Amino acid sequence: MQGNILIIGLGLIGGSIALSIKKSYPDMKIIGYDVDHNTTHQAKILKVIDHEENNLQHGAENADFIVISIPVVETEKMIERLSHFQLKENVIVTDTASTKKSIINKASILTEKGICFIGGHPMAGSHKSGVTAAREHLFENAFYILSSVSKVSNGRINELKQLLKGTNAKFLELSADEHDEMTGILSHFPHIIAASLVGQARSYQDKYPLLSRLAAGGFRDITRIASSNPSMWSDITIRNKQVILGLLNEWNQDMENIRGMIEQEDYDRIFQFFIQAKTYRDELPVHTKGAIHSFYDLYVDVPDYPGVISEITGYLAEESISITNVRILETREDIYGVLRISFQNAEDRENAKKCLENRTSYELFIQ
Protein backbone atom coordinates (compact mmCIF):
# COMPACT_ATOMS: atom_id res chain seq x y z
CA MET A 1 0.00 0.00 0.00
CA GLN A 2 1.32 3.43 -0.97
CA GLY A 3 0.10 7.01 -0.99
CA ASN A 4 -0.33 10.10 1.16
CA ILE A 5 -2.10 10.04 4.51
CA LEU A 6 -3.26 13.27 6.11
CA ILE A 7 -3.69 13.12 9.89
CA ILE A 8 -5.76 16.07 11.13
CA GLY A 9 -5.16 16.49 14.85
CA LEU A 10 -1.87 15.27 16.30
CA GLY A 11 -2.81 14.35 19.84
CA LEU A 12 -2.52 10.96 21.51
CA ILE A 13 -4.94 9.21 19.13
CA GLY A 14 -3.88 10.88 15.87
CA GLY A 15 -0.21 10.45 16.70
CA SER A 16 -0.65 6.79 17.64
CA ILE A 17 -2.52 6.06 14.41
CA ALA A 18 0.31 7.70 12.46
CA LEU A 19 2.90 5.52 14.22
CA SER A 20 0.91 2.32 13.66
CA ILE A 21 0.63 3.09 9.94
CA LYS A 22 4.35 3.86 9.76
CA LYS A 23 5.07 0.46 11.27
CA SER A 24 3.09 -1.36 8.57
CA TYR A 25 3.83 0.91 5.60
CA PRO A 26 7.17 2.72 5.98
CA ASP A 27 6.97 3.91 2.36
CA MET A 28 3.67 5.75 2.83
CA LYS A 29 3.98 9.49 3.38
CA ILE A 30 2.30 10.64 6.57
CA ILE A 31 1.36 14.30 6.58
CA GLY A 32 0.33 16.04 9.78
CA TYR A 33 -1.97 19.01 10.26
CA ASP A 34 -2.87 20.62 13.58
CA VAL A 35 -4.24 24.05 14.46
CA ASP A 36 -1.27 24.33 16.83
CA HIS A 37 1.72 24.56 14.50
CA ASN A 38 4.06 23.86 17.41
CA THR A 39 2.38 20.47 17.81
CA THR A 40 2.86 19.73 14.11
CA HIS A 41 6.53 20.69 14.36
CA GLN A 42 6.97 18.54 17.46
CA ALA A 43 5.38 15.57 15.69
CA LYS A 44 7.88 15.98 12.86
CA ILE A 45 10.84 16.09 15.28
CA LEU A 46 9.55 12.96 17.04
CA LYS A 47 9.18 11.26 13.61
CA VAL A 48 5.48 10.67 14.19
CA ILE A 49 4.85 12.28 10.79
CA ASP A 50 6.98 12.73 7.68
CA HIS A 51 5.80 16.18 6.65
CA GLU A 52 4.28 19.22 8.36
CA GLU A 53 1.31 20.72 6.54
CA ASN A 54 0.09 24.18 7.47
CA ASN A 55 -2.23 24.52 4.46
CA LEU A 56 -5.23 22.27 5.12
CA GLN A 57 -6.63 22.51 1.60
CA HIS A 58 -3.32 21.57 -0.01
CA GLY A 59 -2.85 18.60 2.32
CA ALA A 60 -6.42 17.37 1.92
CA GLU A 61 -6.51 17.61 -1.87
CA ASN A 62 -3.32 15.57 -2.19
CA ALA A 63 -4.30 12.87 0.31
CA ASP A 64 -5.32 9.31 -0.44
CA PHE A 65 -6.55 8.85 3.13
CA ILE A 66 -7.69 11.50 5.59
CA VAL A 67 -7.91 10.72 9.31
CA ILE A 68 -9.72 13.36 11.40
CA SER A 69 -8.63 12.99 15.02
CA ILE A 70 -10.13 15.95 16.87
CA PRO A 71 -13.12 16.43 19.26
CA VAL A 72 -16.67 15.64 18.11
CA VAL A 73 -17.90 19.16 17.42
CA GLU A 74 -14.62 20.12 15.73
CA THR A 75 -14.84 16.97 13.60
CA GLU A 76 -18.21 18.07 12.25
CA LYS A 77 -16.77 21.50 11.42
CA MET A 78 -13.79 19.86 9.72
CA ILE A 79 -16.08 17.70 7.55
CA GLU A 80 -17.81 20.91 6.48
CA ARG A 81 -14.45 22.43 5.49
CA LEU A 82 -13.38 19.34 3.59
CA SER A 83 -16.60 19.40 1.58
CA HIS A 84 -15.44 22.63 -0.09
CA PHE A 85 -12.16 21.14 -1.33
CA GLN A 86 -11.46 19.15 -4.50
CA LEU A 87 -10.61 15.86 -2.82
CA LYS A 88 -9.27 12.90 -4.77
CA GLU A 89 -11.94 10.73 -6.32
CA ASN A 90 -10.85 7.59 -4.44
CA VAL A 91 -9.95 9.19 -1.13
CA ILE A 92 -11.20 7.58 2.09
CA VAL A 93 -12.07 9.96 4.93
CA THR A 94 -12.42 8.64 8.48
CA ASP A 95 -12.54 10.00 12.01
CA THR A 96 -11.83 8.86 15.58
CA ALA A 97 -14.58 10.62 17.56
CA SER A 98 -16.50 9.03 20.43
CA THR A 99 -19.98 9.54 18.96
CA LYS A 100 -21.01 8.53 15.48
CA LYS A 101 -24.59 9.42 14.52
CA SER A 102 -24.14 13.20 14.30
CA ILE A 103 -20.86 12.75 12.43
CA ILE A 104 -22.28 10.23 9.95
CA ASN A 105 -25.17 12.63 9.35
CA LYS A 106 -22.78 15.53 8.77
CA ALA A 107 -20.64 13.39 6.46
CA SER A 108 -23.56 13.13 4.04
CA ILE A 109 -22.23 16.36 2.49
CA LEU A 110 -19.20 14.30 1.45
CA THR A 111 -20.95 11.07 0.49
CA GLU A 112 -23.41 12.96 -1.71
CA LYS A 113 -20.39 14.08 -3.73
CA GLY A 114 -19.17 10.51 -4.06
CA ILE A 115 -16.51 10.84 -1.33
CA CYS A 116 -16.11 7.74 0.83
CA PHE A 117 -16.55 8.45 4.53
CA ILE A 118 -16.22 5.70 7.15
CA GLY A 119 -16.75 6.67 10.77
CA GLY A 120 -14.23 5.29 13.24
CA HIS A 121 -13.80 5.06 16.99
CA PRO A 122 -10.67 3.37 18.41
CA MET A 123 -11.66 2.50 21.98
CA ALA A 124 -8.30 3.01 23.62
CA GLY A 125 -6.51 5.77 25.45
CA SER A 126 -3.92 6.58 28.07
CA HIS A 127 -3.49 8.53 31.28
CA LYS A 128 -1.24 10.80 29.20
CA SER A 129 -2.20 13.11 26.34
CA GLY A 130 -0.59 14.90 23.41
CA VAL A 131 1.68 13.76 20.62
CA THR A 132 4.54 13.00 23.02
CA ALA A 133 2.37 10.24 24.52
CA ALA A 134 1.67 8.62 21.11
CA ARG A 135 2.52 4.90 20.92
CA GLU A 136 2.29 2.55 17.95
CA HIS A 137 0.84 -0.19 20.20
CA LEU A 138 -1.81 1.99 21.88
CA PHE A 139 -4.72 0.21 20.13
CA GLU A 140 -3.41 -3.33 20.44
CA ASN A 141 -6.31 -5.69 21.29
CA ALA A 142 -8.68 -2.72 21.66
CA PHE A 143 -12.00 -2.60 19.84
CA TYR A 144 -11.97 -0.29 16.83
CA ILE A 145 -15.52 0.52 15.77
CA LEU A 146 -16.27 1.34 12.13
CA SER A 147 -19.59 2.92 11.14
CA SER A 148 -20.63 3.87 7.63
CA VAL A 149 -23.65 4.49 5.45
CA SER A 150 -25.03 1.58 3.42
CA LYS A 151 -23.55 2.99 0.20
CA VAL A 152 -19.98 2.20 1.31
CA SER A 153 -18.79 -1.08 -0.18
CA ASN A 154 -17.12 -3.84 1.79
CA GLY A 155 -14.09 -3.34 -0.43
CA ARG A 156 -13.60 0.23 0.79
CA ILE A 157 -14.10 -0.79 4.43
CA ASN A 158 -11.52 -3.54 3.98
CA GLU A 159 -9.17 -0.99 2.42
CA LEU A 160 -9.38 1.12 5.58
CA LYS A 161 -8.89 -1.94 7.77
CA GLN A 162 -5.80 -2.81 5.75
CA LEU A 163 -4.42 0.69 6.27
CA LEU A 164 -4.96 0.36 10.02
CA LYS A 165 -3.74 -3.22 10.37
CA GLY A 166 -0.69 -2.02 12.31
CA THR A 167 -2.96 -0.98 15.18
CA ASN A 168 -3.53 -4.69 15.93
CA ALA A 169 -7.02 -3.65 16.99
CA LYS A 170 -10.18 -5.74 16.83
CA PHE A 171 -12.42 -4.18 14.18
CA LEU A 172 -16.18 -4.20 14.69
CA GLU A 173 -18.72 -2.82 12.23
CA LEU A 174 -21.70 -1.20 13.90
CA SER A 175 -24.38 1.20 12.75
CA ALA A 176 -24.09 4.71 14.16
CA ASP A 177 -27.20 4.09 16.29
CA GLU A 178 -25.80 0.86 17.72
CA HIS A 179 -22.47 2.50 18.47
CA ASP A 180 -23.95 5.52 20.22
CA GLU A 181 -26.37 3.49 22.31
CA MET A 182 -23.76 0.99 23.50
CA THR A 183 -21.11 3.60 24.25
CA GLY A 184 -23.84 5.63 25.94
CA ILE A 185 -24.57 2.69 28.26
CA LEU A 186 -20.95 1.74 28.94
CA SER A 187 -19.13 5.07 28.81
CA HIS A 188 -21.09 8.29 28.36
CA PHE A 189 -23.75 7.66 31.02
CA PRO A 190 -21.24 6.34 33.61
CA HIS A 191 -19.22 9.55 33.18
CA ILE A 192 -22.29 11.57 34.15
CA ILE A 193 -22.98 9.36 37.17
CA ALA A 194 -19.34 9.56 38.32
CA ALA A 195 -19.38 13.34 38.01
CA SER A 196 -22.65 13.56 39.97
CA LEU A 197 -21.24 11.38 42.77
CA VAL A 198 -18.23 13.67 43.03
CA GLY A 199 -20.54 16.69 43.04
CA GLN A 200 -22.59 15.19 45.87
CA ALA A 201 -19.44 14.56 47.94
CA ARG A 202 -18.21 18.10 47.25
CA SER A 203 -21.48 19.54 48.57
CA TYR A 204 -20.76 17.97 51.99
CA GLN A 205 -17.11 19.04 52.15
CA ASP A 206 -17.74 22.11 54.34
CA LYS A 207 -19.83 20.06 56.76
CA TYR A 208 -17.24 17.25 56.96
CA PRO A 209 -13.71 18.61 56.31
CA LEU A 210 -12.25 15.09 56.56
CA LEU A 211 -14.44 13.87 53.69
CA SER A 212 -11.83 14.37 50.96
CA ARG A 213 -9.26 12.35 52.93
CA LEU A 214 -11.67 9.47 53.44
CA ALA A 215 -12.50 9.60 49.73
CA ALA A 216 -8.90 8.71 48.87
CA GLY A 217 -9.71 4.98 48.69
CA GLY A 218 -12.62 3.21 47.02
CA PHE A 219 -14.62 6.37 46.32
CA ARG A 220 -11.75 7.86 44.35
CA ASP A 221 -11.41 4.65 42.35
CA ILE A 222 -15.07 4.28 41.37
CA THR A 223 -15.25 7.94 40.32
CA ARG A 224 -11.91 8.20 38.51
CA ILE A 225 -13.57 8.82 35.14
CA ALA A 226 -14.91 12.10 36.53
CA SER A 227 -11.35 13.41 36.01
CA SER A 228 -11.74 13.17 32.23
CA ASN A 229 -11.48 16.21 29.96
CA PRO A 230 -14.56 18.43 30.70
CA SER A 231 -14.60 20.03 27.24
CA MET A 232 -14.52 16.68 25.45
CA TRP A 233 -17.26 15.22 27.63
CA SER A 234 -19.48 18.26 27.23
CA ASP A 235 -19.29 17.72 23.45
CA ILE A 236 -20.02 14.01 23.75
CA THR A 237 -22.95 14.55 26.12
CA ILE A 238 -24.63 17.02 23.78
CA ARG A 239 -24.00 14.94 20.65
CA ASN A 240 -25.41 11.78 22.25
CA LYS A 241 -28.13 13.49 24.24
CA GLN A 242 -31.11 11.34 23.15
CA VAL A 243 -29.42 8.13 24.29
CA ILE A 244 -28.25 9.72 27.53
CA LEU A 245 -31.67 11.22 28.31
CA GLY A 246 -33.29 7.82 27.79
CA LEU A 247 -30.78 6.18 30.13
CA LEU A 248 -31.33 8.90 32.73
CA ASN A 249 -35.08 8.22 32.66
CA GLU A 250 -34.46 4.50 33.21
CA TRP A 251 -31.92 5.25 35.94
CA ASN A 252 -34.39 7.50 37.78
CA GLN A 253 -36.96 4.70 37.74
CA ASP A 254 -34.38 2.21 39.02
CA MET A 255 -33.43 4.59 41.84
CA GLU A 256 -37.09 4.93 42.83
CA ASN A 257 -37.39 1.13 42.96
CA ILE A 258 -34.27 0.87 45.11
CA ARG A 259 -35.55 3.66 47.34
CA GLY A 260 -38.71 1.63 47.89
CA MET A 261 -36.71 -1.49 48.82
CA ILE A 262 -34.74 0.48 51.40
CA GLU A 263 -37.78 2.20 52.90
CA GLN A 264 -39.51 -1.16 53.26
CA GLU A 265 -36.31 -2.83 54.56
CA ASP A 266 -36.92 -5.56 51.98
CA TYR A 267 -33.78 -7.61 52.61
CA ASP A 268 -34.45 -10.22 49.92
CA ARG A 269 -34.89 -7.66 47.12
CA ILE A 270 -31.90 -5.63 48.30
CA PHE A 271 -29.81 -8.80 48.37
CA GLN A 272 -30.94 -9.70 44.83
CA PHE A 273 -30.05 -6.19 43.67
CA PHE A 274 -26.47 -6.61 44.92
CA ILE A 275 -26.02 -10.25 43.91
CA GLN A 276 -27.23 -9.63 40.35
CA ALA A 277 -24.81 -6.71 40.01
CA LYS A 278 -21.95 -8.77 41.44
CA THR A 279 -22.65 -11.76 39.18
CA TYR A 280 -22.79 -9.69 36.01
CA ARG A 281 -19.74 -7.63 36.96
CA ASP A 282 -17.68 -10.72 37.85
CA GLU A 283 -18.44 -12.22 34.44
CA LEU A 284 -17.16 -9.19 32.52
CA PRO A 285 -13.95 -9.73 30.48
CA VAL A 286 -10.80 -8.92 32.43
CA HIS A 287 -8.17 -8.84 29.68
CA THR A 288 -10.15 -7.01 26.99
CA LYS A 289 -10.04 -3.26 26.41
CA GLY A 290 -13.51 -1.76 26.57
CA ALA A 291 -15.40 1.51 26.36
CA ILE A 292 -13.79 2.92 29.50
CA HIS A 293 -10.03 2.67 29.54
CA SER A 294 -8.63 0.20 32.04
CA PHE A 295 -6.21 0.84 34.84
CA TYR A 296 -3.74 -1.98 35.39
CA ASP A 297 -3.24 -1.86 39.15
CA LEU A 298 -1.26 -4.11 41.45
CA TYR A 299 -1.91 -3.91 45.20
CA VAL A 300 1.00 -4.69 47.51
CA ASP A 301 0.31 -5.31 51.19
CA VAL A 302 3.52 -3.82 52.59
CA PRO A 303 4.40 -2.75 56.13
CA ASP A 304 4.52 0.99 56.70
CA TYR A 305 8.19 1.82 57.27
CA PRO A 306 10.57 4.41 55.74
CA GLY A 307 11.98 3.35 52.38
CA VAL A 308 9.47 0.64 51.55
CA ILE A 309 8.29 2.43 48.39
CA SER A 310 11.88 2.89 47.21
CA GLU A 311 12.48 -0.80 47.86
CA ILE A 312 9.51 -1.87 45.72
CA THR A 313 10.11 0.58 42.87
CA GLY A 314 13.82 -0.28 42.95
CA TYR A 315 13.11 -3.94 42.26
CA LEU A 316 10.89 -2.99 39.32
CA ALA A 317 13.46 -0.55 37.95
CA GLU A 318 16.16 -3.24 38.03
CA GLU A 319 13.99 -5.33 35.68
CA SER A 320 13.10 -2.30 33.48
CA ILE A 321 9.40 -2.48 34.33
CA SER A 322 7.76 0.89 33.72
CA ILE A 323 5.15 2.19 36.16
CA THR A 324 2.69 5.04 35.65
CA ASN A 325 1.70 5.80 39.24
CA VAL A 326 2.32 4.79 42.84
CA ARG A 327 -0.05 5.64 45.66
CA ILE A 328 -0.37 4.80 49.35
CA LEU A 329 -3.99 4.06 50.19
CA GLU A 330 -5.03 5.75 53.41
CA THR A 331 -8.45 4.09 53.49
CA ARG A 332 -8.75 0.48 52.45
CA GLU A 333 -12.34 -0.60 52.91
CA ASP A 334 -13.00 -3.23 50.21
CA ILE A 335 -9.55 -2.49 48.69
CA TYR A 336 -6.63 -4.86 49.07
CA GLY A 337 -3.20 -3.62 50.03
CA VAL A 338 -1.70 -0.42 51.28
CA LEU A 339 0.38 0.34 48.17
CA ARG A 340 -1.18 0.60 44.73
CA ILE A 341 1.09 0.54 41.67
CA SER A 342 -0.38 1.36 38.25
CA PHE A 343 0.97 0.15 34.92
CA GLN A 344 0.28 1.02 31.30
CA ASN A 345 -0.71 -2.48 30.26
CA ALA A 346 -1.47 -5.97 31.57
CA GLU A 347 1.92 -7.35 30.50
CA ASP A 348 3.83 -4.83 32.62
CA ARG A 349 1.59 -5.59 35.59
CA GLU A 350 2.11 -9.34 35.23
CA ASN A 351 5.88 -8.91 34.96
CA ALA A 352 5.83 -6.72 38.08
CA LYS A 353 3.81 -9.31 39.96
CA LYS A 354 6.32 -12.05 39.09
CA CYS A 355 9.22 -9.77 40.02
CA LEU A 356 7.82 -8.95 43.46
CA GLU A 357 6.76 -12.56 44.10
CA ASN A 358 10.35 -13.64 43.50
CA ARG A 359 12.00 -10.86 45.49
CA THR A 360 9.65 -10.17 48.40
CA SER A 361 7.30 -11.96 50.77
CA TYR A 362 4.60 -9.29 50.52
CA GLU A 363 1.08 -10.29 49.59
CA LEU A 364 0.07 -9.17 46.10
CA PHE A 365 -3.46 -8.66 44.81
CA ILE A 366 -5.10 -7.81 41.50
CA GLN A 367 -8.74 -6.67 41.59
KADA-V303181 format. One record per residue. N is the residue number from 0. RES is the residue in one letter. PHI is phi in whole degrees, -180 to 180 (999 if undefined). NEAR is the number of other C-alpha atoms within 12 Angstrom. D_FIRST is the distance of its C-alpha to the first C-alpha in whole Angstrom. Layout:
# KADA-V303181
N;RES;PHI;NEAR;D_FIRST, N;RES;PHI;NEAR;D_FIRST
This chain:
# KADA-V303181
0;M;999;21;0, 1;Q;-135;19;4, 2;G;135;24;7, 3;N;-107;34;10, 4;I;-119;44;11, 5;L;-101;47;15, 6;I;-102;47;17, 7;I;-101;47;20, 8;G;103;42;23, 9;L;-110;45;22, 10;G;-91;38;25, 11;L;-58;34;24, 12;I;-72;43;22, 13;G;-60;51;20, 14;G;-65;49;20, 15;S;-69;43;19, 16;I;-64;52;16, 17;A;-58;53;15, 18;L;-67;44;16, 19;S;-69;32;14, 20;I;-70;42;10, 21;K;-57;33;11, 22;K;-61;25;12, 23;S;-83;22;9, 24;Y;-133;23;7, 25;P;-62;23;10, 26;D;-88;15;8, 27;M;-75;26;7, 28;K;-95;30;11, 29;I;-102;43;13, 30;I;-108;43;16, 31;G;-113;49;19, 32;Y;-132;44;22, 33;D;-148;37;25, 34;V;-63;23;28, 35;D;-93;20;30, 36;H;-63;20;29, 37;N;-65;20;30, 38;T;-65;29;27, 39;T;-61;36;24, 40;H;-65;26;26, 41;Q;-63;27;26, 42;A;-62;37;23, 43;K;-68;27;22, 44;I;-62;17;25, 45;L;-79;23;23, 46;K;64;28;20, 47;V;-74;41;19, 48;I;-123;41;17, 49;D;-96;30;16, 50;H;-146;28;18, 51;E;-86;35;21, 52;E;-124;35;22, 53;N;-101;24;25, 54;N;-109;21;25, 55;L;-57;30;23, 56;Q;-61;23;24, 57;H;-61;21;22, 58;G;-65;32;19, 59;A;-69;38;19, 60;E;-74;28;19, 61;N;-106;26;16, 62;A;-93;35;14, 63;D;-92;32;11, 64;F;-137;44;11, 65;I;-126;46;15, 66;V;-113;47;16, 67;I;-96;46;20, 68;S;-127;41;22, 69;I;-137;35;25, 70;P;-57;33;29, 71;V;-54;36;29, 72;V;-63;30;31, 73;E;-67;28;29, 74;T;-63;37;26, 75;E;-62;34;28, 76;K;-66;20;30, 77;M;-67;35;26, 78;I;-59;37;25, 79;E;-60;20;28, 80;R;-65;22;27, 81;L;-63;36;24, 82;S;-65;28;26, 83;H;-93;18;27, 84;F;-97;24;24, 85;Q;-92;22;23, 86;L;-73;31;19, 87;K;-61;27;17, 88;E;-60;20;17, 89;N;-103;22;14, 90;V;-65;32;14, 91;I;-113;41;14, 92;V;-109;47;16, 93;T;-140;49;17, 94;D;-137;45;20, 95;T;-132;42;21, 96;A;-73;44;25, 97;S;-84;46;28, 98;T;-123;49;29, 99;K;-123;43;27, 100;K;-62;37;30, 101;S;-66;33;31, 102;I;-74;43;27, 103;I;-62;37;26, 104;N;-62;27;30, 105;K;-63;30;29, 106;A;-68;36;25, 107;S;-60;29;27, 108;I;-69;24;28, 109;L;-89;33;24, 110;T;-65;31;24, 111;E;-67;16;27, 112;K;-95;20;25, 113;G;88;21;22, 114;I;-84;32;20, 115;C;-80;39;18, 116;F;-122;42;19, 117;I;-126;48;19, 118;G;-69;48;21, 119;G;-137;45;20, 120;H;-150;45;22, 121;P;-76;44;22, 122;M;-90;36;25, 123;A;-150;40;25, 124;G;-167;38;27, 125;S;-154;31;29, 126;H;-72;27;33, 127;K;-104;21;31, 128;S;-139;20;30, 129;G;88;28;28, 130;V;-65;36;25, 131;T;-67;27;27, 132;A;-90;27;27, 133;A;-61;32;23, 134;R;-138;34;22, 135;E;-68;30;18, 136;H;-100;32;20, 137;L;-57;36;22, 138;F;-96;40;21, 139;E;-58;30;21, 140;N;67;24;23, 141;A;-85;28;23, 142;F;-77;30;23, 143;Y;-122;37;21, 144;I;-85;39;22, 145;L;-119;42;20, 146;S;-130;41;23, 147;S;-149;40;22, 148;V;-79;31;25, 149;S;-63;19;25, 150;K;-70;18;24, 151;V;-76;25;20, 152;S;-77;16;19, 153;N;-61;18;18, 154;G;-62;14;14, 155;R;-71;26;14, 156;I;-64;30;15, 157;N;-65;19;13, 158;E;-63;24;10, 159;L;-68;38;11, 160;K;-60;29;12, 161;Q;-64;22;9, 162;L;-60;35;8, 163;L;-96;37;11, 164;K;-62;29;11, 165;G;-69;28;12, 166;T;-70;37;16, 167;N;56;27;17, 168;A;-88;31;19, 169;K;-101;25;20, 170;F;-80;27;19, 171;L;-128;25;22, 172;E;-102;26;23, 173;L;-131;27;26, 174;S;-70;24;28, 175;A;-60;33;28, 176;D;-64;24;32, 177;E;-61;22;31, 178;H;-59;38;29, 179;D;-68;38;32, 180;E;-72;29;35, 181;M;-69;27;33, 182;T;-70;35;32, 183;G;-62;36;36, 184;I;-67;27;38, 185;L;-94;23;36, 186;S;-135;32;35, 187;H;-66;39;36, 188;F;-64;36;40, 189;P;-58;29;40, 190;H;-63;32;40, 191;I;-66;33;42, 192;I;-63;26;45, 193;A;-60;24;44, 194;A;-64;27;45, 195;S;-70;18;48, 196;L;-64;23;49, 197;V;-64;26;49, 198;G;-62;15;51, 199;Q;-65;17;53, 200;A;-62;24;54, 201;R;-61;18;54, 202;S;-68;15;57, 203;Y;-101;16;59, 204;Q;-62;17;58, 205;D;-66;12;61, 206;K;-71;11;63, 207;Y;-126;14;62, 208;P;-57;14;61, 209;L;-81;14;60, 210;L;-57;21;57, 211;S;-64;23;54, 212;R;-70;18;55, 213;L;-67;19;56, 214;A;-77;27;52, 215;A;-70;24;50, 216;G;-98;27;50, 217;G;-61;22;49, 218;F;-60;28;49, 219;R;-64;27;47, 220;D;-70;27;44, 221;I;-75;22;44, 222;T;-113;25;44, 223;R;-60;27;41, 224;I;-69;31;39, 225;A;-69;26;41, 226;S;-86;20;40, 227;S;-69;26;37, 228;N;-58;18;36, 229;P;-62;16;39, 230;S;-65;15;37, 231;M;-61;23;34, 232;W;-76;30;36, 233;S;-65;21;38, 234;D;-59;24;35, 235;I;-62;36;34, 236;T;-62;29;38, 237;I;-69;24;38, 238;R;-73;33;35, 239;N;-118;36;36, 240;K;-65;24;40, 241;Q;-64;22;40, 242;V;-64;30;39, 243;I;-66;30;41, 244;L;-64;21;44, 245;G;-62;17;44, 246;L;-66;26;44, 247;L;-63;21;46, 248;N;-62;15;49, 249;E;-65;16;48, 250;W;-61;19;48, 251;N;-60;15;52, 252;Q;-66;14;53, 253;D;-61;15;52, 254;M;-65;15;54, 255;E;-65;14;57, 256;N;-63;18;57, 257;I;-66;22;57, 258;R;-57;17;59, 259;G;-63;16;62, 260;M;-58;19;61, 261;I;-69;17;62, 262;E;-60;13;65, 263;Q;-86;13;66, 264;E;52;13;66, 265;D;-83;16;64, 266;Y;-57;16;63, 267;D;-62;14;62, 268;R;-70;19;59, 269;I;-64;20;58, 270;F;-61;16;57, 271;Q;-63;15;55, 272;F;-58;21;53, 273;F;-75;15;53, 274;I;-70;15;52, 275;Q;-66;15;50, 276;A;-64;14;48, 277;K;-62;13;48, 278;T;-62;12;47, 279;Y;-65;12;44, 280;R;-64;13;43, 281;D;-68;12;43, 282;E;-89;11;41, 283;L;-68;13;38, 284;P;-60;11;35, 285;V;-95;16;35, 286;H;-103;19;32, 287;T;-111;23;30, 288;K;-75;28;28, 289;G;-124;29;30, 290;A;-69;31;31, 291;I;-107;30;33, 292;H;-65;28;31, 293;S;-78;27;33, 294;F;-106;33;35, 295;Y;-105;34;36, 296;D;-107;33;39, 297;L;-123;42;42, 298;Y;-100;32;45, 299;V;-121;36;48, 300;D;-85;27;51, 301;V;-106;27;53, 302;P;-71;19;56, 303;D;-91;16;57, 304;Y;-141;10;58, 305;P;-57;10;57, 306;G;93;12;54, 307;V;-67;20;52, 308;I;-68;24;49, 309;S;-62;16;49, 310;E;-62;19;49, 311;I;-65;35;47, 312;T;-67;29;44, 313;G;-65;20;45, 314;Y;-60;25;44, 315;L;-68;29;41, 316;A;-65;18;40, 317;E;-61;16;41, 318;E;-104;20;39, 319;S;55;14;36, 320;I;-98;28;36, 321;S;-83;26;35, 322;I;-116;32;37, 323;T;-106;22;36, 324;N;-165;22;40, 325;V;-132;22;43, 326;R;-145;24;46, 327;I;-86;26;50, 328;L;-89;29;51, 329;E;-81;22;54, 330;T;-120;24;54, 331;R;-130;23;53, 332;E;-64;16;54, 333;D;68;14;52, 334;I;-123;28;50, 335;Y;-75;26;50, 336;G;81;29;50, 337;V;-99;31;51, 338;L;-117;34;48, 339;R;-114;38;45, 340;I;-114;38;42, 341;S;-107;32;38, 342;F;-127;29;35, 343;Q;-79;31;31, 344;N;-152;34;30, 345;A;-66;26;32, 346;E;-64;19;31, 347;D;-62;26;33, 348;R;-63;33;36, 349;E;-65;27;37, 350;N;-64;25;37, 351;A;-65;39;39, 352;K;-61;33;41, 353;K;-64;23;41, 354;C;-59;26;42, 355;L;-74;32;45, 356;E;-65;20;46, 357;N;-77;16;47, 358;R;-113;19;48, 359;T;-139;21;50, 360;S;-110;16;53, 361;Y;-72;25;52, 362;E;-76;22;51, 363;L;-120;30;47, 364;F;-138;26;46, 365;I;-123;25;43, 366;Q;-94;21;43
